Amino acid sequence: MLDTQSIQAIQCIVGEKNLLYDPARIKAYNCDAYTAEKAEPTAVVFPETTEQVSLLVQYFYQHGIAFLPRGAGTGLSGGATPTHHEVIINLVKMDKILSIDYENHRAVVQPGFVNLHLTQKIASHGFYYAPDPSSQSVCTIGGNVAENSGGSHCLKYGVTTNHVVAVKCVLPTGRIVELGENFGDAVGYDLLGVVVGSEGTLGIVTEITVKILKKPESVKTLLALFDRVEDASDTVSALIRHGIIPAACEMMDKLTLYAVDKSHYRVGYPSDIEAVLLIEVDGLEAGVDDVAAEVMNVCTAHHVRTVKLAANDAERDLWWKSRKMAFPAIGRISNDYLVQDGVIPRSQLTHVLETIAALSQQFGLRVANVFHAGDGNLHPLICYDARNPEELARAVMLGQQILELCVDVGGSITGEHGVGIEKIQQMAYMYNELDLNAQSRLRQIFDPLGLCNPGKILPTPQSCGDRPTRHGVVSIPSSL
Amino acid sequence: MLDTQSIQAIQCIVGEKNLLYDPARIKAYNCDAYTAEKAEPTAVVFPETTEQVSLLVQYFYQHGIAFLPRGAGTGLSGGATPTHHEVIINLVKMDKILSIDYENHRAVVQPGFVNLHLTQKIASHGFYYAPDPSSQSVCTIGGNVAENSGGSHCLKYGVTTNHVVAVKCVLPTGRIVELGENFGDAVGYDLLGVVVGSEGTLGIVTEITVKILKKPESVKTLLALFDRVEDASDTVSALIRHGIIPAACEMMDKLTLYAVDKSHYRVGYPSDIEAVLLIEVDGLEAGVDDVAAEVMNVCTAHHVRTVKLAANDAERDLWWKSRKMAFPAIGRISNDYLVQDGVIPRSQLTHVLETIAALSQQFGLRVANVFHAGDGNLHPLICYDARNPEELARAVMLGQQILELCVDVGGSITGEHGVGIEKIQQMAYMYNELDLNAQSRLRQIFDPLGLCNPGKILPTPQSCGDRPTRHGVVSIPSSL
């Protein structure tokens, strides 16, 4: 609970209407889309300018008050969950587009600007913004910067860090800095690259300059149905081996198909199909038809049952809706589900999917697989019933085993959802103490008092191997 | 000069044959390819393993001896010049390829491995390594990592940082760490991204895991001759506007054409041509012909005099040799030249080229322009005669004005050559004190004693605006 002096100071900065501290009204901010852990914030404040953010943060820093930034709250790893009674700095009112430069392919937006709105705003000029997380219709570009969000089309076009060229950022001490270059690569050390994906722990981004891309002249979307998961996996590797970089290459397995066909976006997949690939190729009108034909040939060489081109935009939209709404669709076949997010070498796809199937049997929990196959970025969805605490615990344990499997085959514990609080234990599985110390030291330069989104990403020493102690502080070793 | 104890200690680590300290034999290491400043090293040591590098660095750190890493010495900004009597750690003996994984598109090399040798080694399997600096036949991949090197084909494929997925690195304190992920993006803070492009100031990279790419099925190369520089510039913007991302898009101006046609690689450009574009498109056989035809249409719409496709590999090779050897070719028309390396928004190409022409007049020095036009990465070559010290000073001043012009139009002072010692003054033109402090603080975590390639990249406080004091130390402010 804030004291009266702090309430007055904050109101003085942002105005009375922009501070919430009534416990009933701030309860909605006790987690983001990672709902397995919840905790109450102290207050929620809605700044409207960079200067207000800076003044707020200066006040918090002078008074030892922990804080964290929040966008739309769609994060999947708990990055915006106030585990340390933080004041939440909600950026939804900073939702303007500041400038668009079509000639040089740049746009400047505030952090609360919704991802999809950017593409909608510039579409009439033939442009779009490439990173497209499934939540793009509601998630904010500020949140995308924090999590270095990916999306279906990141196989060809890269993730958020490849599209952000500069930011204005309020450091945890309250100073305002500009990082990155509008044109050209980093000069000196790449501090922008460190801030992108830092999950709101190194400062609060208040202006973002992104690349906007010319819409491809032509897009062809194919749907390929396979009798065996292995054939679908081999097709993905073979496409890349043939030098084809699809704009997107998504896989869904049998359980996912069953769920999505129960949703509003019913495609009508045959019930005995084991895996579907949704493949998109794009480029100039001239060449795309031939590339699509090559994709079909590769599918045929890998025993596809059927493969077809979307007949029109309506069919293409339906296929994509079916894919993008796959997570919520799982809600139709299971009370609850945990979304995992691991990365593996493409060559390990078949092995890892078989092992997940075996783990699913062993744990007695269904697992649906839907993922960015081209990138080897898996999203196993573990079905469970939260009303049974033992089943929740089993689901969490299965999720951890899947992540450790990803690390064991040479992969990583997160493709695009971040570490947050969800995967903090796996950081110690993936990294040794030295690696983690290096990251802690970096964090300490930005945030010497440990007040900016504390307890996220890096395990505290006592938490390595155990359940992390939420109130520990990040350890600062004396040197690298 | 090293004392006897240090000589024995170093010999103990690397063997007698791997240490040079005779002044006559180490003189060759007094600069890299930025020859405007020279300084003698204390010794040159040739480690053969990561462990040797680590032991050396530990010894240097314990004894307060400054050191710096060196690859092939082709750097253009003085990053390997021993301005602080450093011991040079020469990595040429660490020149092995450690593993190749064709299935997952990865190769692991030592830092002394030559860039072009990687493509040659994997070519028979249909693969290549994308970053292609003009010096690729001699420069090392370790040096490319230090400088985040670009190249002609980086417009479509990205620079070194986009192709390095992981490194083994000896920190300035001697500890060995692994940074990055073989698969998937950075987990936690992107420390790999900070090390790539850090110009040998944050440690010594001893193993590098890079992406290798499948060779495009088909490549078409076009040569377009223009009567006006403006038309060539507009063509570049128009290509990108049409959604065409050429694999390469290089421009050479009249003076450059004159020089290259005097070289061994004579194309026979008409003497009244003002600008040439060398444009390459690649991809699947199926579509490339059509894309090349579109490129021709865009050139025609912008008043090209002639545009033609390379008739065969021999013609293509000649065109590329003529471009890649453009820097040395300037040596045929001028005793000496300074290569600059600025980045500008593509939309400013015409304005900046006109301003450079006016500055050239004003300073009474010829400037040849050859550059990666698609990226807006300029390489003005300032012709001068070093036998006349006043002319050298004038050339340096002209170079600085060109860099400041790049910053003024919204660009940056380096595209791919790094800051080194050459552009250390312009860092203070581009960044304010706060920005520079943030970079200093980052450096200090890696190198608390300031012994690893000191005096590079960051100006010392007293040097901002003045000529940098070579023996100053990097200032460490108490907080961000």
HADDOCK unambig.tbl for C-alpha pairs under 7 A between the chains (distance, minus, plus):
assign (segid A and resid 103 and name CA) (segid B and resid 347 and name CA) 6.31 0.50 0.50
assign (segid A and resid 104 and name CA) (segid B and resid 345 and name CA) 6.26 0.50 0.50
assign (segid A and resid 104 and name CA) (segid B and resid 346 and name CA) 6.35 0.50 0.50
assign (segid A and resid 104 and name CA) (segid B and resid 347 and name CA) 6.22 0.50 0.50
assign (segid A and resid 177 and name CA) (segid B and resid 435 and name CA) 6.92 0.50 0.50
assign (segid A and resid 182 and name CA) (segid B and resid 410 and name CA) 6.89 0.50 0.50
assign (segid A and resid 182 and name CA) (segid B and resid 411 and name CA) 6.75 0.50 0.50
assign (segid A and resid 183 and name CA) (segid B and resid 343 and name CA) 6.47 0.50 0.50
assign (segid A and resid 183 and name CA) (segid B and resid 344 and name CA) 6.18 0.50 0.50
assign (segid A and resid 183 and name CA) (segid B and resid 345 and name CA) 6.00 0.50 0.50
assign (segid A and resid 183 and name CA) (segid B and resid 411 and name CA) 5.30 0.50 0.50
assign (segid A and resid 183 and name CA) (segid B and resid 412 and name CA) 6.71 0.50 0.50
assign (segid A and resid 184 and name CA) (segid B and resid 343 and name CA) 5.60 0.50 0.50
assign (segid A and resid 184 and name CA) (segid B and resid 411 and name CA) 6.93 0.50 0.50
assign (segid A and resid 184 and name CA) (segid B and resid 412 and name CA) 6.32 0.50 0.50
assign (segid A and resid 184 and name CA) (segid B and resid 415 and name CA) 5.60 0.50 0.50
assign (segid A and resid 185 and name CA) (segid B and resid 415 and name CA) 6.19 0.50 0.50
assign (segid A and resid 187 and name CA) (segid B and resid 414 and name CA) 6.55 0.50 0.50
assign (segid A and resid 188 and name CA) (segid B and resid 198 and name CA) 6.55 0.50 0.50
assign (segid A and resid 188 and name CA) (segid B and resid 457 and name CA) 6.28 0.50 0.50
assign (segid A and resid 189 and name CA) (segid B and resid 194 and name CA) 5.60 0.50 0.50
assign (segid A and resid 189 and name CA) (segid B and resid 197 and name CA) 6.95 0.50 0.50
assign (segid A and resid 189 and name CA) (segid B and resid 198 and name CA) 5.77 0.50 0.50
assign (segid A and resid 189 and name CA) (segid B and resid 439 and name CA) 6.43 0.50 0.50
assign (segid A and resid 190 and name CA) (segid B and resid 193 and name CA) 6.50 0.50 0.50
assign (segid A and resid 190 and name CA) (segid B and resid 194 and name CA) 5.08 0.50 0.50
assign (segid A and resid 191 and name CA) (segid B and resid 194 and name CA) 6.97 0.50 0.50
assign (segid A and resid 193 and name CA) (segid B and resid 190 and name CA) 6.50 0.50 0.50
assign (segid A and resid 193 and name CA) (segid B and resid 193 and name CA) 6.35 0.50 0.50
assign (segid A and resid 194 and name CA) (segid B and resid 189 and name CA) 5.62 0.50 0.50
assign (segid A and resid 194 and name CA) (segid B and resid 190 and name CA) 5.10 0.50 0.50
assign (segid A and resid 194 and name CA) (segid B and resid 191 and name CA) 6.97 0.50 0.50
assign (segid A and resid 197 and name CA) (segid B and resid 189 and name CA) 6.93 0.50 0.50
assign (segid A and resid 198 and name CA) (segid B and resid 188 and name CA) 6.57 0.50 0.50
assign (segid A and resid 198 and name CA) (segid B and resid 189 and name CA) 5.77 0.50 0.50
assign (segid A and resid 214 and name CA) (segid B and resid 241 and name CA) 6.80 0.50 0.50
assign (segid A and resid 214 and name CA) (segid B and resid 243 and name CA) 5.58 0.50 0.50
assign (segid A and resid 216 and name CA) (segid B and resid 243 and name CA) 6.24 0.50 0.50
assign (segid A and resid 241 and name CA) (segid B and resid 214 and name CA) 6.83 0.50 0.50
assign (segid A and resid 243 and name CA) (segid B and resid 214 and name CA) 5.60 0.50 0.50
assign (segid A and resid 243 and name CA) (segid B and resid 216 and name CA) 6.30 0.50 0.50
assign (segid A and resid 286 and name CA) (segid B and resid 287 and name CA) 6.02 0.50 0.50
assign (segid A and resid 286 and name CA) (segid B and resid 290 and name CA) 5.48 0.50 0.50
assign (segid A and resid 286 and name CA) (segid B and resid 291 and name CA) 6.81 0.50 0.50
assign (segid A and resid 287 and name CA) (segid B and resid 286 and name CA) 6.02 0.50 0.50
assign (segid A and resid 287 and name CA) (segid B and resid 287 and name CA) 3.43 0.50 0.50
assign (segid A and resid 287 and name CA) (segid B and resid 288 and name CA) 6.78 0.50 0.50
assign (segid A and resid 287 and name CA) (segid B and resid 290 and name CA) 6.67 0.50 0.50
assign (segid A and resid 288 and name CA) (segid B and resid 287 and name CA) 6.77 0.50 0.50
assign (segid A and resid 290 and name CA) (segid B and resid 286 and name CA) 5.49 0.50 0.50
assign (segid A and resid 290 and name CA) (segid B and resid 287 and name CA) 6.67 0.50 0.50
assign (segid A and resid 291 and name CA) (segid B and resid 286 and name CA) 6.82 0.50 0.50
assign (segid A and resid 343 and name CA) (segid B and resid 183 and name CA) 6.50 0.50 0.50
assign (segid A and resid 343 and name CA) (segid B and resid 184 and name CA) 5.59 0.50 0.50
assign (segid A and resid 344 and name CA) (segid B and resid 183 and name CA) 6.21 0.50 0.50
assign (segid A and resid 345 and name CA) (segid B and resid 104 and name CA) 6.29 0.50 0.50
assign (segid A and resid 345 and name CA) (segid B and resid 183 and name CA) 6.00 0.50 0.50
assign (segid A and resid 346 and name CA) (segid B and resid 104 and name CA) 6.39 0.50 0.50
assign (segid A and resid 347 and name CA) (segid B and resid 103 and name CA) 6.37 0.50 0.50
assign (segid A and resid 347 and name CA) (segid B and resid 104 and name CA) 6.26 0.50 0.50
assign (segid A and resid 410 and name CA) (segid B and resid 182 and name CA) 6.90 0.50 0.50
assign (segid A and resid 411 and name CA) (segid B and resid 182 and name CA) 6.77 0.50 0.50
assign (segid A and resid 411 and name CA) (segid B and resid 183 and name CA) 5.32 0.50 0.50
assign (segid A and resid 411 and name CA) (segid B and resid 184 and name CA) 6.91 0.50 0.50
assign (segid A and resid 412 and name CA) (segid B and resid 183 and name CA) 6.75 0.50 0.50
assign (segid A and resid 412 and name CA) (segid B and resid 184 and name CA) 6.32 0.50 0.50
assign (segid A and resid 414 and name CA) (segid B and resid 187 and name CA) 6.54 0.50 0.50
assign (segid A and resid 415 and name CA) (segid B and resid 184 and name CA) 5.63 0.50 0.50
assign (segid A and resid 415 and name CA) (segid B and resid 185 and name CA) 6.19 0.50 0.50
assign (segid A and resid 435 and name CA) (segid B and resid 177 and name CA) 6.98 0.50 0.50
assign (segid A and resid 439 and name CA) (segid B and resid 189 and name CA) 6.44 0.50 0.50
assign (segid A and resid 441 and name CA) (segid B and resid 445 and name CA) 6.88 0.50 0.50
assign (segid A and resid 445 and name CA) (segid B and resid 441 and name CA) 6.88 0.50 0.50
assign (segid A and resid 445 and name CA) (segid B and resid 480 and name CA) 6.97 0.50 0.50
assign (segid A and resid 446 and name CA) (segid B and resid 480 and name CA) 6.55 0.50 0.50
assign (segid A and resid 457 and name CA) (segid B and resid 188 and name CA) 6.28 0.50 0.50
assign (segid A and resid 480 and name CA) (segid B and resid 445 and name CA) 6.94 0.50 0.50
assign (segid A and resid 480 and name CA) (segid B and resid 446 and name CA) 6.59 0.50 0.50
